[in-house]
Amino acid sequence: MPTPNFEDIQAAYNTFPSTVKSLMLSTVTATGQPQASYTPFVMTGDRSFLHFCEWAL
């Protein structure tokens, strides 16, 4: 398998957000407990918007 060049990696990085509509948000609590939760997101231009529910925080 050939090693991808930087341009291929950059193209994949730039197009990936348009192929998904949600993500797993990984955080750590104040006491160091890891947490992961699902959240929908939207990207428009150079801005991204995440939707947070109070029960998920």
C-alpha positions as CSV (number, residue, x, y, z in Angstrom):
1,M,0.0,0.0,0.0
2,P,1.5,3.3,-1.0
3,T,2.1,6.0,1.6
4,P,-0.4,8.9,1.1
5,N,1.1,12.2,0.3
6,F,0.2,15.4,2.2
7,E,-2.2,16.6,-0.5
8,D,-4.2,13.4,-0.2
9,I,-4.4,13.7,3.6
10,Q,-5.4,17.3,3.4
11,A,-8.1,16.6,0.9
12,A,-9.5,13.8,3.2
13,Y,-9.4,16.1,6.2
14,N,-11.3,18.8,4.3
15,T,-14.0,16.5,2.9
16,F,-14.6,14.3,6.0
17,P,-16.9,16.8,7.8
18,S,-19.3,16.8,4.9
19,T,-19.7,13.0,5.0
20,V,-20.9,12.8,8.6
21,K,-23.6,14.6,10.6
22,S,-22.6,13.7,14.2
23,L,-19.6,13.1,16.3
24,M,-18.4,11.7,19.6
25,L,-17.4,14.4,21.9
26,S,-14.7,13.1,24.4
27,T,-14.2,15.1,27.6
28,V,-12.8,14.6,31.1
29,T,-14.6,15.6,34.3
30,A,-13.1,17.8,36.9
31,T,-12.1,14.6,38.8
32,G,-10.5,13.0,35.7
33,Q,-13.3,10.7,34.7
34,P,-13.4,10.2,30.9
35,Q,-16.7,10.8,29.2
36,A,-17.9,10.4,25.6
37,S,-21.2,11.6,24.2
38,Y,-22.9,11.8,20.8
39,T,-23.7,15.3,19.4
40,P,-25.0,16.4,16.1
41,F,-22.9,19.2,14.3
42,V,-23.1,21.4,11.3
43,M,-20.2,23.1,9.5
44,T,-20.8,26.2,7.4
45,G,-17.8,27.8,5.8
46,D,-15.1,28.1,8.4
47,R,-17.5,27.8,11.4
48,S,-18.8,24.7,13.1
49,F,-21.8,24.4,15.4
50,L,-22.3,21.7,18.0
51,H,-25.7,20.9,19.7
52,F,-25.4,20.3,23.4
53,C,-28.2,18.9,25.6
54,E,-28.2,19.8,29.3
55,W,-28.6,16.1,30.3
56,A,-25.5,15.2,28.3
57,L,-23.2,17.7,30.1
